[in-house]
Amino acid sequence: MPVSDQHPGNADAQAEPIQLSRRRLLLGSAGAMASVSLLGFSSLARAEEPKTLPDYVKWKNANEVIVHSANTIETERGAIGSGVVTPSDKLYVRNNLPAPNEQIVADRNAWEVSIKGVNDPQTLTIADLKDIGIETVTTVLQCSGNGRAFFEHGPGGTQWGTGAAGCIVWTGVRLRDVVEKLGGVKAGMNYITSTGGESLPAGLDPKTIQVERSVPTRALDQALLAWEMNDDPMPLAHGGPLRMVIPGYYGVNNVKYVEQVAFTKDQSEAKIQTSGYRIRPIGDKGAPGQPSMWEMPVKSWVTAPLSNTNKGRNMIYGVAFGGINAVAKVDVSIDGGKTWKQARFLGPDMGRYAWRPFVLATDLSPGEYRIVTRATDSEGNTQPPNRTENERGYGNASWKDHGVSVTVG
């Protein structure tokens, strides 16, 4: 699974994100959002008791999310339907710290971000960034713990099913363009280190709680400083007014409320980097030498049907993505993986880092079925049957785990 410190493929294959014209983007997004349908619901990761949406996300669709806590809200499995873009009011929320006061989005253009580790370091406002350039990219945003609920050892943390993921349209400026404006990266810098602007409790060592993540400088090719999400100003709940977006990387690296971007020789000394979000054996503590949750692997899952359906002609829907690579195909099995049929992609291709909804039409007789899906990316990497066991329940791409048992009547 490509979550180690080594790139999973050929570095020469690191293409820039596919860009869309503003007109094409708006048409594509509107069409994709309109196609979202409610095709069923999964009870797998539902909280034991319904919880009220916190004030800062009152605008979310309460009927299509699962509230685990004030900082962790999951998208219902059936809420995605056949949509390419996940509507903002259905998108999951995962905050390591409480969201800042909404005053920070009162004057968005005045928000400042310091750029360090370049030959001409500067502090720039969003207004300054908008003068440098503008790009749009569609990416899968996925929490490292998505699929944690399937682990049998009961790892701590939010028990996500499949809903800690979505496909989002981001608009901002390419980090590479900002860096070029500032004279380029200084020699010897190996990482891009982003620091979030959340308020930190007094009396604590900032490094023990601060959201500061480092990713390899190879991510500069696709990194974006984004101020819009799904064609609207970046919501406070999702990192507004400014968020670092690293296409193909797990959500934790997409730092919210970003106030500093530094090119550094070494990784951040913050706990969230040194020991947090590391793949480690069950029972072990996190350590810098363990694989970090960086690039995402290929993955897919069913979105409908989820429990019951009628006999006869049925449409099996789902989503698939390639992580750091484009997704090339997805196969569906109705007998738990014994036999497979290739599904058909739906909707527009929104680029290398976006997911592709898919459908397989099949006739089902009365009985019990185990429906599973298996995606393959453009580099030939195929979604594995089994998860990688680890202490925190990270990086679950197992097609066996993500299957559904359906009764046909």
C-alpha positions as CSV (number, residue, x, y, z in Angstrom):
1,M,0.0,0.0,0.0
2,P,1.6,3.3,-1.0
3,V,1.6,5.0,2.3
4,S,5.3,4.7,2.9
5,D,8.0,7.4,2.5
6,Q,8.7,6.0,-1.0
7,H,6.7,7.0,-4.1
8,P,4.6,4.1,-5.4
9,G,5.3,4.7,-9.0
10,N,7.6,6.4,-11.5
11,A,8.4,10.0,-10.6
12,D,8.4,10.9,-14.3
13,A,4.7,9.9,-14.4
14,Q,3.8,12.7,-11.9
15,A,1.6,14.8,-14.3
16,E,0.1,18.1,-13.3
17,P,-3.6,18.1,-12.3
18,I,-6.0,18.2,-15.1
19,Q,-7.4,21.7,-15.3
20,L,-10.8,22.7,-16.5
21,S,-12.0,26.0,-17.9
22,R,-14.3,27.9,-15.5
23,R,-17.3,27.4,-17.9
24,R,-16.7,23.7,-18.3
25,L,-16.2,23.3,-14.5
26,L,-19.5,25.0,-13.7
27,L,-21.4,22.9,-16.2
28,G,-19.7,19.7,-15.0
29,S,-20.2,20.4,-11.4
30,A,-23.9,21.3,-11.8
31,G,-24.5,18.2,-13.8
32,A,-22.7,16.0,-11.4
33,M,-24.5,17.4,-8.4
34,A,-27.8,17.1,-10.1
35,S,-27.2,13.4,-10.6
36,V,-26.7,12.6,-6.9
37,S,-29.5,10.3,-5.8
38,L,-30.5,8.7,-2.5
39,L,-30.2,5.0,-3.3
40,G,-30.1,3.5,0.1
41,F,-28.5,3.8,3.6
42,S,-25.9,1.8,5.5
43,S,-26.2,1.3,9.3
44,L,-22.6,0.1,9.6
45,A,-21.0,3.3,11.0
46,R,-24.1,5.0,12.4
47,A,-23.7,6.4,15.9
48,E,-25.6,4.6,18.6
49,E,-27.7,7.7,19.2
50,P,-28.5,10.5,16.7
51,K,-26.6,13.6,17.5
52,T,-27.4,17.2,16.7
53,L,-25.3,19.0,14.1
54,P,-22.9,21.5,15.8
55,D,-23.5,25.2,15.1
56,Y,-20.6,25.6,12.8
57,V,-22.0,22.9,10.4
58,K,-25.7,23.6,10.9
59,W,-25.9,24.1,7.1
60,K,-25.1,20.4,6.6
61,N,-27.9,18.0,5.5
62,A,-28.7,16.3,8.7
63,N,-30.6,13.4,7.0
64,E,-27.5,12.4,5.0
65,V,-24.7,12.5,7.5
66,I,-23.8,10.6,10.7
67,V,-22.7,12.8,13.6
68,H,-20.0,11.0,15.6
69,S,-18.9,14.0,17.5
70,A,-18.6,17.8,17.1
71,N,-15.4,17.3,15.1
72,T,-16.3,14.1,13.2
73,I,-19.2,13.9,10.8
74,E,-19.6,11.1,8.3
75,T,-21.4,11.0,4.9
76,E,-24.1,8.3,4.7
77,R,-23.0,5.5,2.4
78,G,-26.1,5.8,0.3
79,A,-26.0,9.6,0.0
80,I,-23.4,9.7,-2.7
81,G,-25.5,8.0,-5.3
82,S,-24.1,8.4,-8.9
83,G,-22.7,11.8,-8.4
84,V,-19.2,12.8,-9.5
85,V,-18.9,15.8,-7.1
86,T,-19.9,15.5,-3.4
87,P,-22.2,18.4,-2.5
88,S,-20.7,20.4,0.3
89,D,-23.7,19.9,2.6
90,K,-23.1,16.1,2.5
91,L,-19.3,16.1,2.8
92,Y,-17.7,14.6,5.9
93,V,-16.0,16.6,8.6
94,R,-12.8,15.6,10.4
95,N,-11.1,18.3,12.5
96,N,-8.2,17.5,14.8
97,L,-8.9,20.7,16.7
98,P,-12.1,22.8,17.1
99,A,-12.7,25.2,14.1
100,P,-11.5,28.8,14.7
101,N,-14.0,31.6,15.3
102,E,-15.9,32.6,12.2
103,Q,-14.4,36.0,12.3
104,I,-11.5,34.6,10.3
105,V,-13.7,34.4,7.2
106,A,-15.2,37.9,7.6
107,D,-12.5,39.4,5.4
108,R,-11.2,36.5,3.4
109,N,-8.9,38.4,1.1
110,A,-7.0,39.7,4.1
111,W,-6.0,36.2,5.4
112,E,-2.2,35.9,5.5
113,V,0.0,32.9,4.8
114,S,3.8,33.0,5.3
115,I,5.9,31.3,2.6
116,K,9.3,30.2,3.9
117,G,12.2,28.1,2.7
118,V,12.2,29.9,-0.6
119,N,14.8,32.4,-1.9
120,D,12.5,35.4,-1.3
121,P,10.3,34.5,1.7
122,Q,7.2,36.6,2.1
123,T,3.9,36.8,3.8
124,L,1.1,37.0,1.3
125,T,-2.6,37.7,1.6
126,I,-5.3,35.8,-0.3
127,A,-5.7,38.9,-2.5
128,D,-2.0,38.6,-3.3
129,L,-2.4,34.9,-4.2
130,K,-5.2,35.7,-6.5
131,D,-2.9,38.0,-8.4
132,I,-0.4,35.2,-9.0
133,G,-2.7,32.8,-10.7
134,I,-5.8,30.6,-10.5
135,E,-6.4,26.9,-11.1
136,T,-9.2,24.4,-10.5
137,V,-8.7,20.7,-9.7
138,T,-11.1,18.0,-8.6
139,T,-9.8,15.6,-6.0
140,V,-10.8,12.8,-3.6
141,L,-10.6,14.0,0.0
142,Q,-10.4,11.0,2.3
143,C,-9.6,10.6,6.0
144,S,-6.7,8.2,6.8
145,G,-9.1,6.3,9.0
146,N,-11.8,5.8,6.4
147,G,-12.8,2.1,6.7
148,R,-11.6,1.8,10.3
149,A,-14.9,0.3,11.4
150,F,-14.0,-2.9,9.6
151,F,-10.9,-3.6,11.6
152,E,-11.5,-6.5,14.1
153,H,-9.1,-5.4,16.8
154,G,-11.2,-2.3,17.6
155,P,-8.7,0.5,16.9
156,G,-9.4,3.8,18.8
157,G,-10.7,6.8,16.9
158,T,-13.9,7.5,15.0
159,Q,-15.4,4.3,13.6
160,W,-15.7,5.4,10.0
161,G,-17.4,3.2,7.5
162,T,-17.0,4.5,3.9
163,G,-18.2,8.0,4.5
164,A,-15.0,9.8,5.5
165,A,-14.4,10.6,1.8
166,G,-15.8,12.8,-0.9
167,C,-14.9,14.2,-4.3
168,I,-14.4,17.9,-4.3
169,V,-13.8,20.8,-6.7
170,W,-11.1,23.1,-5.4
171,T,-10.1,26.5,-6.8
172,G,-6.9,28.4,-5.8
173,V,-3.4,29.0,-6.9
174,R,-0.8,26.4,-7.7
175,L,1.9,26.3,-5.0
176,R,4.5,25.9,-7.7
177,D,3.4,29.3,-9.2
178,V,3.7,31.0,-5.8
179,V,7.2,29.5,-5.3
180,E,8.4,30.6,-8.7
181,K,7.2,34.1,-7.9
182,L,9.3,34.0,-4.7
183,G,12.5,32.9,-6.4
184,G,12.2,29.1,-6.1
185,V,12.8,26.6,-3.4
186,K,16.1,26.9,-1.5
187,A,18.5,24.1,-2.1
188,G,18.4,21.0,0.2
189,M,14.7,21.2,1.1
190,N,13.0,17.9,1.2
191,Y,9.5,18.6,2.5
192,I,6.6,20.9,2.2
193,T,5.5,21.7,5.7
194,S,2.1,23.3,6.2
195,T,0.9,24.8,9.5
196,G,-2.7,25.3,10.4
197,G,-4.1,28.4,12.1
198,E,-6.3,26.9,14.7
199,S,-6.2,28.5,18.2
200,L,-4.1,26.4,20.6
201,P,-5.0,25.9,24.3
202,A,-2.8,27.9,26.6
203,G,-0.2,26.0,28.8
204,L,0.5,23.2,26.3
205,D,3.6,22.6,24.1
206,P,2.3,23.6,20.7
207,K,4.1,20.7,19.1
208,T,1.9,18.3,21.0
209,I,-1.3,19.5,19.5
210,Q,-0.6,21.8,16.6
211,V,-1.8,20.7,13.1
212,E,1.4,20.8,11.1
213,R,2.1,18.3,8.4
214,S,5.1,17.6,6.1
215,V,4.9,15.9,2.7
216,P,7.7,15.2,0.2
217,T,8.6,18.1,-2.1
218,R,7.5,15.9,-5.1
219,A,3.9,17.0,-4.1
220,L,4.8,20.5,-5.3
221,D,3.7,19.4,-8.8
222,Q,0.1,19.2,-7.7
223,A,-0.2,21.2,-4.5
224,L,-2.8,24.0,-4.4
225,L,-3.5,26.9,-2.0
226,A,-7.3,26.8,-2.3
227,W,-9.9,29.5,-1.3
228,E,-12.9,28.0,-3.0
229,M,-14.7,24.6,-2.6
230,N,-17.3,23.4,-5.0
231,D,-17.5,26.9,-6.5
232,D,-18.2,28.7,-3.2
233,P,-15.9,30.4,-0.8
234,M,-14.1,27.8,1.4
235,P,-16.4,27.0,4.3
236,L,-15.0,27.5,7.8
237,A,-15.7,23.9,8.6
238,H,-13.5,22.7,5.8
239,G,-10.6,25.1,6.3
240,G,-11.7,28.5,5.1
241,P,-10.6,31.0,4.3
242,L,-7.5,29.1,2.9
243,R,-6.6,25.5,2.8
244,M,-3.6,23.5,1.5
245,V,-4.8,20.9,-1.0
246,I,-2.5,18.0,-1.9
247,P,-4.2,15.9,-4.6
248,G,-3.8,12.2,-4.2
249,Y,-2.8,12.5,-0.5
250,Y,-4.8,11.6,2.6
251,G,-6.9,14.4,4.1
252,V,-4.6,15.1,7.1
253,N,-2.1,16.5,4.7
254,N,-4.6,19.0,3.3
255,V,-4.1,21.4,6.2
256,K,-7.0,23.7,7.0
257,Y,-6.7,27.4,7.9
258,V,-3.2,27.3,6.5
259,E,-1.1,30.2,7.8
260,Q,2.4,29.0,6.9
261,V,3.9,26.9,4.2
262,A,7.6,26.2,4.7
263,F,10.0,24.2,2.6
264,T,12.1,22.3,5.1
265,K,15.0,19.9,5.2
266,D,13.3,17.7,7.8
267,Q,9.8,16.7,8.6
268,S,7.8,18.7,11.2
269,E,8.5,18.0,14.9
270,A,4.8,18.2,15.7
271,K,3.3,15.1,17.3
272,I,0.8,14.8,14.4
273,Q,3.8,14.2,12.1
274,T,6.4,12.4,14.3
275,S,4.1,9.7,15.8
276,G,0.6,10.4,14.6
277,Y,-0.8,9.1,11.3
278,R,1.8,6.3,11.1
279,I,1.3,2.7,9.9
280,R,2.4,0.6,12.9
281,P,1.9,-2.9,14.2
282,I,-1.0,-3.5,16.6
283,G,0.1,-2.6,20.1
284,D,3.1,-0.5,19.0
285,K,3.5,3.3,19.6
286,G,3.9,5.7,16.7
287,A,7.5,6.7,15.7
288,P,9.1,8.7,12.9
289,G,10.6,5.7,11.1
290,Q,7.2,4.2,10.4
291,P,5.4,4.8,7.1
292,S,3.5,8.0,7.1
293,M,-0.1,8.5,5.7
294,W,0.8,10.3,2.5
295,E,-0.3,9.0,-0.9
296,M,-3.6,7.2,-1.2
297,P,-3.9,3.8,-2.9
298,V,-6.6,2.7,-5.4
299,K,-10.0,2.0,-3.8
300,S,-13.7,1.5,-4.5
301,W,-17.0,0.6,-2.8
302,V,-20.7,0.0,-3.5
303,T,-23.1,2.8,-2.9
304,A,-26.3,1.0,-3.9
305,P,-28.0,-1.4,-3.3
306,L,-26.9,-1.7,0.3
307,S,-29.2,-4.2,2.0
308,N,-32.4,-5.1,0.1
309,T,-33.6,-4.9,-3.5
310,N,-36.2,-6.5,-5.8
311,K,-35.6,-9.4,-8.0
312,G,-35.0,-8.8,-11.7
313,R,-32.9,-6.1,-13.4
314,N,-30.8,-4.2,-10.9
315,M,-28.2,-1.4,-11.2
316,I,-25.2,-1.7,-8.9
317,Y,-23.7,1.7,-8.2
318,G,-20.4,2.7,-6.6
319,V,-17.4,5.0,-6.7
320,A,-13.8,4.2,-7.5
321,F,-10.5,6.2,-7.5
322,G,-6.8,5.7,-8.0
323,G,-5.4,7.7,-5.2
324,I,-2.2,9.2,-6.5
325,N,-2.9,7.8,-10.0
326,A,-6.0,7.8,-12.2
327,V,-8.5,5.0,-11.9
328,A,-8.5,2.8,-15.0
329,K,-11.3,0.3,-14.4
330,V,-13.5,-1.3,-11.8
331,D,-14.8,-4.9,-11.6
332,V,-17.9,-6.0,-9.7
333,S,-18.7,-9.4,-8.2
334,I,-22.1,-10.5,-6.8
335,D,-20.7,-13.7,-5.3
336,G,-18.1,-12.4,-2.9
337,G,-15.2,-12.3,-5.4
338,K,-15.6,-15.7,-7.1
339,T,-16.5,-14.2,-10.5
340,W,-16.1,-10.6,-11.8
341,K,-17.7,-8.3,-14.4
342,Q,-16.3,-5.0,-15.5
343,A,-18.5,-2.0,-14.6
344,R,-19.1,1.1,-16.7
345,F,-18.0,4.6,-15.6
346,L,-20.7,7.3,-15.2
347,G,-20.5,11.0,-15.7
348,P,-17.6,13.3,-16.8
349,D,-13.9,12.4,-16.1
350,M,-12.9,15.2,-13.7
351,G,-9.2,14.3,-13.8
352,R,-6.5,12.1,-12.4
353,Y,-7.3,12.7,-8.7
354,A,-11.1,12.6,-8.9
355,W,-13.3,9.5,-8.4
356,R,-15.4,7.9,-11.0
357,P,-18.9,6.7,-10.2
358,F,-19.7,3.4,-11.9
359,V,-22.6,1.1,-12.6
360,L,-23.1,-2.5,-13.5
361,A,-26.5,-3.7,-14.8
362,T,-27.3,-7.3,-13.7
363,D,-30.3,-9.6,-13.2
364,L,-30.7,-10.9,-9.7
365,S,-32.9,-13.8,-8.6
366,P,-34.3,-14.1,-5.1
367,G,-31.6,-14.9,-2.5
368,E,-28.6,-13.6,-0.7
369,Y,-25.7,-11.9,-2.4
370,R,-22.3,-10.5,-1.4
371,I,-21.5,-7.6,-3.6
372,V,-17.9,-6.5,-3.8
373,T,-15.9,-4.2,-6.1
374,R,-12.2,-4.1,-7.1
375,A,-10.6,-1.1,-8.8
376,T,-7.4,-0.9,-10.8
377,D,-5.4,2.3,-11.4
378,S,-3.6,3.5,-14.5
379,E,-0.3,2.0,-13.3
380,G,-1.8,-1.5,-13.0
381,N,-2.2,-1.4,-9.2
382,T,-5.2,-3.4,-8.1
383,Q,-7.3,-2.9,-5.0
384,P,-6.2,-5.7,-2.5
385,P,-8.6,-8.2,-1.1
386,N,-7.4,-7.8,2.5
387,R,-6.6,-4.8,4.7
388,T,-3.2,-4.1,6.2
389,E,-3.6,-4.7,9.9
390,N,-2.3,-1.7,11.9
391,E,-2.8,-0.2,15.4
392,R,-4.8,2.9,14.3
393,G,-6.9,1.3,11.6
394,Y,-5.4,3.5,8.8
395,G,-5.4,3.0,5.0
396,N,-8.1,0.4,4.6
397,A,-8.5,-0.3,0.9
398,S,-9.7,-4.0,1.2
399,W,-12.4,-4.9,-1.3
400,K,-13.6,-7.7,1.0
401,D,-14.2,-5.3,3.9
402,H,-16.0,-2.8,1.7
403,G,-18.5,-5.2,0.2
404,V,-22.2,-5.4,1.2
405,S,-24.6,-8.2,1.8
406,V,-27.8,-7.8,-0.1
407,T,-31.1,-9.7,0.2
408,V,-33.1,-10.0,-3.1
409,G,-36.8,-10.6,-2.7
